[in-house]
Amino acid sequence: EIFLEQLWSGNAQLLSGLRGAGDALGAARFEYFWLNKGPWSELDGYTAFLPGVPARKPLGANYYPRDMTREEFFSWFEKLAPERQAQAKGFFSVVRRTEDRRLYVVPYSKEYEAELEVAAGLLREAAALTDNASLKAFLTRRADAFLLNDYYDSEIAWMELDAPIDVTIGPYETYADELFGFKAAFEAYVTLRDQAETSRLAALSSHLQEIEDNLPVPPEHRNKKLGALSPIRVVNQVFGAGDAAHGVQAAAFNLPNDERVVQKKGSKRVMLKNVQEAKFGAILKPIAARVLVPGDRAAVSFEAFFMHILAHELSHGLGLHRISVDGRKTTVRKELAELYSAIEEAKADVVGLFAVQYLLDNAKRLKLEALFWPNAERELYMTYLASGFRTLRFGIEESHGKSMAVQLNYLFDRGAVVARPDGSFTVDVAKMKKAVPKLSRELIVIEASGNRAAASKLLDELGVLRPQVKKALAKLKDIPTDIRPVFSTAEALLAEPEEASEARGEAK
């Protein structure tokens, strides 16, 4: 309910009307509305698929007045006291207008007070039902955070969460705020930990500082002390809601986004293994069969797909997050604003490739040979290329699609990715291994210097679809763009008691 309201003020009324439609067209409209959590298709650049609504999703969603411009915001912002400025740009507030059209800030705890009181009560009920101390602590502190609008303590508790049931709930990602990238959307994941895989990959966290210390950038652009925890969790998703069930489904995530927590504790990388398996089998393998040269198709593997997604999430935590610009202490996110997401996604992808290559090159010394497999290097790059076409299908209006266009065009220009005359593509591994550190350097330096002009130039010049890529994407139209999870376990548990009991029996 909260995410629907965050995305658009008209969602509740529109949803009520769609639910009452009894014909096939009405049912189809409701289904696509629910997938997008609004009347705009994420895969089509947030254009409307229903009549009687704005032609495109508002850039600021419902976080700001619809008619507010960037110029008006900053004119108002500059006159605020420092504490109010922090609130205006903060994750957990909306901006509203008075009757005489003056802007003011409302914390989430007030804007969504009724819904958050219910959610807090349910979290406390859940906390009372578990014997796991860390899960109890997180649920209790997150309930408090909903009502106090202070998430720091509960984020620390989430970082320390060590339970078979891994829960992520609250305001996190900022993709829906296309105007500035400031405001966090509410979401929920309920997952079950794969302890064997989690244990197998745990050693990677201990090598993050070494990777950071060897990033291909000047020392002043490296983080001399990463957060201490930085856990990796491999899980299977059993439920998602809000932003987590909106549009393209996440295959993994790296949270929290609060730089204070990242500095103290690091960030947690959560790998949604069953989601990745579904995407790989239903989408990535068929795409590889259409876009890669025949001799490369067998080199697309789930192991490489999983490893690069993990490295992507690990790389979100690398580099500087808190920076100084002209003697002013700030963050990369604030300096790059709405450009941040696309630049950061590109950084995570290419630094992820750099990180895996570094670990491969040093596997014996680091005692990580068991993590890799024969032909891992070649499979890494071929799988990355095939997955690049998968990501481009999300659209270059979306940050992941835009970031992938930047990467592929950069690699095309350096001969690392090669388009063949027959419309297929391959990787020149030797050139790729030279190009990846160079692009990593460019992206990390943009972030470390807070260089908004350089970020804009890179996205404008390379964040486009070139003719050979458009032709390749046209050949993929009959392949699903993404998966749509059905949370059968959650549905069974939410059914009538008798039905739920039967469903659990069948599941066993």
C-alpha positions as CSV (number, residue, x, y, z in Angstrom):
1,E,0.0,0.0,0.0
2,I,2.8,2.4,0.9
3,F,4.8,1.8,-2.3
4,L,1.7,2.3,-4.4
5,E,1.2,5.6,-2.8
6,Q,4.8,6.5,-3.2
7,L,4.8,5.8,-6.9
8,W,1.6,7.9,-7.7
9,S,-1.1,9.6,-5.8
10,G,-3.8,8.2,-8.1
11,N,-2.8,4.6,-7.7
12,A,-5.3,3.7,-4.9
13,Q,-8.3,5.0,-6.8
14,L,-7.2,3.5,-10.1
15,L,-6.6,0.1,-8.5
16,S,-10.0,0.1,-6.9
17,G,-11.6,0.6,-10.3
18,L,-9.4,-2.1,-12.0
19,R,-10.3,-4.7,-9.3
20,G,-14.0,-4.3,-10.2
21,A,-13.5,-5.0,-13.9
22,G,-15.0,-8.4,-14.9
23,D,-14.0,-8.8,-18.6
24,A,-10.8,-10.1,-20.1
25,L,-9.4,-6.7,-21.0
26,G,-10.0,-5.5,-17.4
27,A,-8.3,-8.6,-16.0
28,A,-5.3,-8.0,-18.3
29,R,-5.1,-4.4,-17.3
30,F,-5.2,-5.2,-13.6
31,E,-2.5,-7.9,-14.0
32,Y,-0.1,-5.5,-15.7
33,F,-0.9,-2.7,-13.3
34,W,-0.1,-4.9,-10.4
35,L,3.2,-6.0,-12.0
36,N,4.2,-2.4,-12.5
37,K,2.5,-1.1,-9.3
38,G,1.0,1.7,-11.5
39,P,-0.3,2.5,-14.9
40,W,3.1,2.9,-16.6
41,S,5.2,0.1,-18.1
42,E,8.7,0.0,-16.7
43,L,9.9,-2.0,-19.7
44,D,8.6,0.7,-22.1
45,G,10.2,3.7,-20.5
46,Y,7.5,4.2,-18.0
47,T,4.9,5.1,-20.7
48,A,1.2,4.7,-19.9
49,F,-0.7,1.5,-20.9
50,L,-4.0,2.7,-19.4
51,P,-6.3,5.6,-20.6
52,G,-7.0,8.6,-18.5
53,V,-3.6,8.8,-16.7
54,P,-0.4,11.0,-17.4
55,A,1.4,9.8,-20.5
56,R,4.5,9.0,-18.4
57,K,5.3,8.3,-14.8
58,P,6.2,11.6,-13.0
59,L,10.0,11.8,-12.6
60,G,9.6,12.5,-8.9
61,A,6.9,9.9,-8.5
62,N,4.8,11.0,-5.5
63,Y,7.7,12.1,-3.4
64,Y,7.4,15.7,-4.5
65,P,4.6,18.0,-5.8
66,R,3.9,17.0,-9.4
67,D,4.5,20.6,-10.7
68,M,7.8,21.1,-8.8
69,T,10.9,21.7,-10.9
70,R,14.5,21.0,-10.0
71,E,15.1,24.7,-10.0
72,E,12.3,25.4,-7.6
73,F,13.5,22.7,-5.3
74,F,17.1,24.0,-5.1
75,S,15.9,27.6,-4.7
76,W,13.9,26.5,-1.7
77,F,16.6,24.1,-0.4
78,E,19.3,26.8,-0.4
79,K,17.3,28.9,2.1
80,L,16.9,26.1,4.6
81,A,18.9,25.6,7.8
82,P,21.4,22.7,7.6
83,E,19.2,20.3,9.6
84,R,16.3,21.0,7.3
85,Q,18.5,20.6,4.2
86,A,19.4,17.1,5.4
87,Q,15.8,16.2,5.8
88,A,14.8,17.6,2.4
89,K,17.4,15.5,0.6
90,G,17.1,12.5,3.0
91,F,15.9,9.1,2.2
92,F,12.9,9.1,4.5
93,S,10.8,12.2,3.8
94,V,8.5,13.6,1.1
95,V,8.2,17.2,-0.1
96,R,4.7,18.8,-0.1
97,R,3.1,22.2,-0.7
98,T,1.1,24.4,1.6
99,E,-2.1,26.1,0.3
100,D,0.0,29.2,-0.6
101,R,2.4,26.9,-2.6
102,R,5.3,26.9,-0.2
103,L,7.4,23.7,0.0
104,Y,7.8,21.8,3.2
105,V,9.1,18.4,4.4
106,V,7.1,15.6,5.8
107,P,8.8,12.6,7.4
108,Y,7.7,9.1,6.3
109,S,6.5,8.4,9.8
110,K,3.9,11.1,9.4
111,E,3.1,10.7,5.7
112,Y,2.4,7.0,6.0
113,E,1.5,7.0,9.7
114,A,-1.6,4.8,9.6
115,E,0.1,2.1,7.4
116,L,3.3,2.1,9.4
117,E,1.5,1.7,12.7
118,V,-0.1,-1.5,11.4
119,A,3.3,-2.7,10.0
120,A,5.1,-2.0,13.2
121,G,2.5,-3.9,15.2
122,L,2.9,-6.9,12.9
123,L,6.7,-6.8,13.1
124,R,6.4,-6.9,16.9
125,E,4.1,-9.9,16.7
126,A,6.6,-11.6,14.5
127,A,9.4,-10.8,16.9
128,A,7.5,-12.4,19.7
129,L,7.2,-15.6,17.7
130,T,10.9,-16.2,17.1
131,D,13.6,-17.6,19.4
132,N,16.4,-16.2,17.2
133,A,17.9,-13.3,19.1
134,S,19.2,-11.4,16.1
135,L,15.9,-11.7,14.1
136,K,14.0,-10.6,17.2
137,A,16.3,-7.6,17.6
138,F,16.0,-6.6,14.0
139,L,12.2,-6.9,13.8
140,T,11.7,-5.0,17.1
141,R,14.1,-2.2,16.1
142,R,12.6,-1.9,12.6
143,A,9.2,-1.6,14.1
144,D,10.5,1.3,16.2
145,A,12.1,2.8,13.1
146,F,8.8,2.9,11.3
147,L,7.3,5.1,14.0
148,L,10.4,7.2,14.8
149,N,11.7,7.7,11.3
150,D,15.2,6.9,12.5
151,Y,16.5,3.7,10.8
152,Y,20.1,3.7,11.9
153,D,19.8,1.3,14.8
154,S,17.6,-1.1,12.9
155,E,20.1,-1.0,9.9
156,I,22.9,-2.1,12.3
157,A,20.6,-4.9,13.5
158,W,19.9,-5.9,9.9
159,M,23.6,-6.1,9.2
160,E,24.1,-8.3,12.3
161,L,21.1,-10.5,11.4
162,D,22.0,-14.2,11.5
163,A,19.0,-16.4,11.1
164,P,17.6,-19.1,8.8
165,I,14.8,-16.8,7.9
166,D,16.4,-13.7,6.4
167,V,14.0,-10.7,6.3
168,T,14.6,-7.3,4.6
169,I,11.8,-4.8,5.1
170,G,11.6,-1.0,4.9
171,P,12.5,2.0,2.7
172,Y,15.6,1.2,0.6
173,E,16.1,1.7,-3.1
174,T,15.8,5.1,-4.8
175,Y,15.3,4.2,-8.4
176,A,11.7,5.4,-8.5
177,D,12.9,8.9,-7.7
178,E,14.0,9.8,-11.2
179,L,14.1,13.5,-10.4
180,F,16.9,13.4,-7.8
181,G,17.4,9.8,-6.6
182,F,17.0,10.9,-3.0
183,K,13.9,9.1,-1.8
184,A,13.7,5.5,-0.6
185,A,10.9,3.2,-1.7
186,F,9.3,0.7,0.7
187,E,9.9,-3.0,0.0
188,A,10.0,-6.4,1.7
189,Y,11.8,-9.6,1.0
190,V,11.3,-12.8,3.0
191,T,13.9,-15.4,2.2
192,L,15.3,-18.7,3.4
193,R,19.1,-18.9,3.8
194,D,21.1,-21.5,1.8
195,Q,23.6,-22.1,4.5
196,A,25.9,-24.4,2.4
197,E,26.3,-21.8,-0.3
198,T,26.6,-18.9,2.2
199,S,29.4,-20.7,4.0
200,R,31.2,-21.6,0.7
201,L,31.3,-17.9,-0.4
202,A,32.0,-16.4,3.0
203,A,35.7,-16.3,2.4
204,L,35.3,-13.7,-0.3
205,S,34.4,-11.0,2.2
206,S,37.8,-11.3,3.8
207,H,39.5,-10.3,0.5
208,L,37.5,-7.1,-0.2
209,Q,40.1,-4.8,1.3
210,E,42.8,-6.3,-0.9
211,I,40.7,-5.8,-4.0
212,E,40.0,-2.2,-2.9
213,D,43.7,-1.7,-2.4
214,N,44.4,-2.9,-5.9
215,L,41.7,-1.0,-7.8
216,P,43.1,0.7,-10.9
217,V,42.9,4.2,-9.5
218,P,45.1,6.6,-7.6
219,P,45.4,5.7,-3.9
220,E,43.4,8.8,-2.9
221,H,40.4,7.4,-4.7
222,R,40.5,4.1,-2.7
223,N,38.7,3.4,0.6
224,K,41.5,2.8,3.1
225,K,39.1,1.1,5.5
226,L,36.1,-0.8,4.4
227,G,33.3,-1.6,6.8
228,A,34.1,-4.6,9.0
229,L,31.1,-6.9,8.4
230,S,30.3,-7.0,4.7
231,P,28.5,-10.4,4.9
232,I,27.3,-12.4,1.9
233,R,24.0,-14.2,2.2
234,V,22.8,-16.8,-0.4
235,V,19.1,-17.2,0.0
236,N,16.0,-18.4,-1.8
237,Q,13.2,-15.9,-2.0
238,V,9.7,-17.0,-0.7
239,F,8.0,-13.6,-0.7
240,G,8.4,-10.1,-2.1
241,A,6.2,-6.9,-1.8
242,G,6.3,-3.2,-2.6
243,D,9.3,-2.2,-4.7
244,A,10.7,-5.7,-4.4
245,A,7.7,-7.0,-6.5
246,H,7.7,-4.1,-8.9
247,G,8.7,-4.4,-12.6
248,V,12.0,-6.2,-13.3
249,Q,12.7,-8.6,-10.4
250,A,16.0,-8.1,-8.5
251,A,18.4,-11.1,-8.7
252,A,20.4,-9.8,-5.8
253,F,20.8,-6.6,-3.7
254,N,23.4,-4.7,-1.7
255,L,22.2,-2.7,1.2
256,P,21.9,-0.5,3.2
257,N,22.3,2.7,1.4
258,D,23.0,4.7,4.5
259,E,26.6,5.7,4.2
260,R,27.0,5.9,8.0
261,V,26.1,2.2,8.3
262,V,28.3,1.3,5.3
263,Q,31.3,3.1,6.9
264,K,30.8,1.4,10.3
265,K,29.6,-2.1,9.3
266,G,30.0,-2.4,5.5
267,S,27.1,-3.6,3.5
268,K,25.3,-6.9,3.1
269,R,25.2,-8.7,-0.2
270,V,22.0,-10.9,-0.6
271,M,22.0,-13.3,-3.5
272,L,18.5,-14.5,-4.5
273,K,19.6,-17.9,-5.9
274,N,16.2,-19.3,-7.0
275,V,15.5,-16.0,-8.8
276,Q,18.8,-16.2,-10.6
277,E,18.3,-19.8,-11.6
278,A,14.9,-18.9,-13.1
279,K,16.3,-15.9,-15.0
280,F,19.2,-18.0,-16.3
281,G,17.2,-20.9,-17.5
282,A,14.2,-19.1,-19.0
283,I,15.9,-16.0,-20.4
284,L,19.7,-15.9,-20.5
285,K,20.4,-19.3,-22.2
286,P,17.8,-18.6,-25.0
287,I,19.4,-15.1,-25.5
288,A,22.9,-16.5,-25.7
289,A,21.7,-18.9,-28.4
290,R,20.5,-15.9,-30.5
291,V,23.3,-13.3,-30.0
292,L,26.6,-15.1,-29.4
293,V,28.7,-16.8,-32.1
294,P,28.0,-20.5,-32.1
295,G,31.3,-21.5,-30.6
296,D,30.8,-19.3,-27.6
297,R,27.3,-20.4,-26.6
298,A,28.4,-23.3,-24.5
299,A,30.6,-21.0,-22.4
300,V,27.5,-19.3,-20.9
301,S,27.2,-20.9,-17.5
302,F,25.1,-20.4,-14.3
303,E,28.3,-20.5,-12.3
304,A,29.7,-17.5,-14.1
305,F,26.3,-15.7,-14.0
306,F,26.1,-16.2,-10.3
307,M,29.7,-15.2,-9.7
308,H,29.4,-12.0,-11.6
309,I,26.2,-11.0,-9.9
310,L,27.9,-11.6,-6.6
311,A,30.9,-9.6,-7.7
312,H,28.6,-6.8,-8.8
313,E,27.0,-6.6,-5.4
314,L,30.4,-6.8,-3.7
315,S,31.6,-4.0,-5.9
316,H,28.8,-1.7,-4.8
317,G,30.6,-1.5,-1.5
318,L,34.0,-0.7,-3.1
319,G,35.3,2.8,-3.8
320,L,34.5,6.0,-1.9
321,H,31.0,6.8,-0.8
322,R,31.7,9.8,1.4
323,I,33.8,12.4,-0.4
324,S,34.9,16.0,-0.3
325,V,34.1,18.5,-3.1
326,D,35.6,21.9,-3.0
327,G,36.3,21.4,0.7
328,R,32.7,20.4,1.4
329,K,31.9,17.0,2.9
330,T,29.3,15.2,0.9
331,T,28.4,11.9,-0.6
332,V,28.7,10.5,-4.2
333,R,24.9,9.9,-4.2
334,K,24.2,13.6,-3.4
335,E,26.6,15.0,-5.9
336,L,25.5,12.9,-8.8
337,A,21.8,13.0,-7.8
338,E,19.6,11.4,-10.5
339,L,22.7,10.3,-12.5
340,Y,24.0,8.3,-9.6
341,S,22.1,5.0,-10.2
342,A,23.3,4.5,-13.8
343,I,26.9,5.4,-13.0
344,E,26.9,3.2,-9.9
345,E,25.3,0.2,-11.7
346,A,28.0,0.5,-14.4
347,K,30.7,0.7,-11.8
348,A,29.4,-2.4,-10.0
349,D,29.3,-4.4,-13.3
350,V,32.8,-3.5,-14.5
351,V,34.5,-3.4,-11.2
352,G,32.8,-6.8,-10.6
353,L,34.6,-8.1,-13.7
354,F,37.8,-6.6,-12.4
355,A,37.3,-8.2,-9.0
356,V,36.6,-11.7,-10.4
357,Q,39.7,-11.5,-12.7
358,Y,41.8,-10.4,-9.7
359,L,40.6,-13.3,-7.6
360,L,41.2,-15.7,-10.5
361,D,44.7,-14.4,-11.0
362,N,45.5,-14.8,-7.3
363,A,43.3,-17.8,-6.5
364,K,46.2,-20.0,-5.5
365,R,47.8,-17.4,-3.2
366,L,44.4,-16.6,-1.6
367,K,43.5,-20.2,-1.3
368,L,40.3,-19.7,-3.4
369,E,40.8,-22.4,-6.0
370,A,37.7,-24.3,-4.8
371,L,35.5,-21.3,-5.8
372,F,36.4,-21.5,-9.4
373,W,36.1,-24.1,-12.2
374,P,37.8,-25.0,-15.5
375,N,37.4,-22.3,-18.1
376,A,36.1,-19.9,-15.5
377,E,37.7,-16.8,-17.2
378,R,36.2,-17.4,-20.6
379,E,32.8,-18.3,-19.2
380,L,32.9,-15.1,-17.1
381,Y,33.2,-12.8,-20.1
382,M,30.9,-14.8,-22.5
383,T,28.2,-14.9,-19.8
384,Y,28.6,-11.2,-19.1
385,L,28.1,-10.4,-22.8
386,A,25.0,-12.5,-23.1
387,S,23.6,-11.1,-19.9
388,G,24.3,-7.6,-21.2
389,F,21.7,-8.1,-23.9
390,R,19.3,-9.4,-21.2
391,T,19.8,-6.2,-19.2
392,L,19.4,-3.9,-22.3
393,R,15.9,-5.3,-22.8
394,F,14.9,-3.5,-19.6
395,G,15.2,-0.3,-21.6
396,I,17.8,2.5,-21.5
397,E,15.3,4.8,-19.6
398,E,16.0,2.4,-16.6
399,S,19.3,2.8,-14.8
400,H,20.5,-0.8,-15.3
401,G,19.7,-0.7,-19.0
402,K,21.4,2.7,-19.4
403,S,24.5,1.5,-17.5
404,M,24.8,-1.6,-19.7
405,A,24.6,0.5,-22.9
406,V,27.5,2.6,-21.6
407,Q,29.5,-0.6,-20.9
408,L,28.9,-2.3,-24.2
409,N,29.6,0.8,-26.3
410,Y,32.8,1.5,-24.4
411,L,33.9,-2.2,-25.0
412,F,32.8,-2.0,-28.7
413,D,35.0,1.1,-29.1
414,R,38.0,-0.8,-27.8
415,G,37.5,-4.0,-29.7
416,A,36.8,-6.0,-26.5
417,V,33.3,-6.8,-27.7
418,V,33.1,-7.6,-31.4
419,A,30.0,-7.5,-33.7
420,R,30.3,-10.0,-36.5
421,P,28.8,-9.4,-40.0
422,D,26.2,-12.1,-39.4
423,G,24.8,-10.1,-36.4
424,S,26.4,-12.3,-33.7
425,F,28.7,-11.1,-31.1
426,T,31.9,-12.3,-29.3
427,V,34.5,-11.2,-26.8
428,D,38.1,-10.7,-27.4
429,V,39.3,-11.8,-24.0
430,A,42.7,-10.2,-24.2
431,K,41.3,-6.8,-25.1
432,M,38.5,-7.2,-22.5
433,K,41.1,-7.7,-19.8
434,K,42.7,-4.4,-20.8
435,A,39.5,-2.4,-21.2
436,V,37.8,-3.4,-18.0
437,P,40.4,-1.8,-15.7
438,K,40.3,1.4,-17.8
439,L,36.5,1.7,-17.6
440,S,36.6,0.8,-13.9
441,R,39.1,3.7,-13.4
442,E,36.9,6.2,-15.3
443,L,33.8,5.3,-13.3
444,I,35.5,5.3,-9.9
445,V,37.1,8.6,-10.5
446,I,33.8,10.2,-11.6
447,E,32.3,9.0,-8.3
448,A,35.3,9.9,-6.1
449,S,35.4,13.4,-7.5
450,G,31.7,13.9,-7.5
451,N,32.0,15.0,-11.1
452,R,28.5,15.4,-12.3
453,A,29.5,17.0,-15.6
454,A,31.7,13.9,-16.5
455,A,28.9,11.6,-15.5
456,S,26.4,13.4,-17.7
457,K,28.8,13.4,-20.6
458,L,29.5,9.7,-20.3
459,L,25.8,8.8,-20.1
460,D,24.8,11.0,-23.0
461,E,27.6,9.8,-25.3
462,L,27.5,6.1,-24.5
463,G,24.1,5.4,-23.0
464,V,22.5,4.8,-26.3
465,L,21.5,1.8,-28.5
466,R,23.7,1.5,-31.6
467,P,22.3,-0.1,-34.8
468,Q,23.9,-3.5,-34.5
469,V,22.6,-3.8,-30.9
470,K,19.0,-2.7,-31.9
471,K,19.1,-5.4,-34.6
472,A,20.1,-8.1,-32.1
473,L,17.5,-7.0,-29.6
474,A,14.8,-7.2,-32.3
475,K,15.6,-10.9,-32.6
476,L,14.8,-11.5,-29.0
477,K,11.1,-10.3,-28.9
478,D,9.7,-13.8,-28.4
479,I,11.9,-14.5,-25.4
480,P,10.5,-13.3,-22.0
481,T,12.1,-10.0,-20.8
482,D,11.9,-11.1,-17.2
483,I,10.4,-13.6,-14.8
484,R,7.2,-13.1,-12.7
485,P,7.6,-15.0,-9.4
486,V,4.6,-16.8,-8.0
487,F,5.1,-17.0,-4.2
488,S,3.2,-20.3,-3.7
489,T,4.5,-20.9,-0.2
490,A,3.3,-17.5,1.0
491,E,0.0,-17.9,-0.8
492,A,-0.6,-21.2,0.9
493,L,0.2,-19.7,4.3
494,L,-2.2,-16.8,3.7
495,A,-5.0,-19.1,2.6
496,E,-7.8,-20.4,4.8
497,P,-6.4,-22.6,7.6
498,E,-7.6,-25.9,6.1
499,E,-6.3,-25.0,2.7
500,A,-2.9,-23.9,4.1
501,S,-2.6,-27.1,6.0
502,E,-3.3,-29.2,2.9
503,A,-0.8,-27.1,0.9
504,R,1.9,-27.6,3.4
505,G,1.3,-31.3,3.4
506,E,1.6,-31.4,-0.4
507,A,4.8,-29.4,-0.3
508,K,6.4,-31.9,2.0
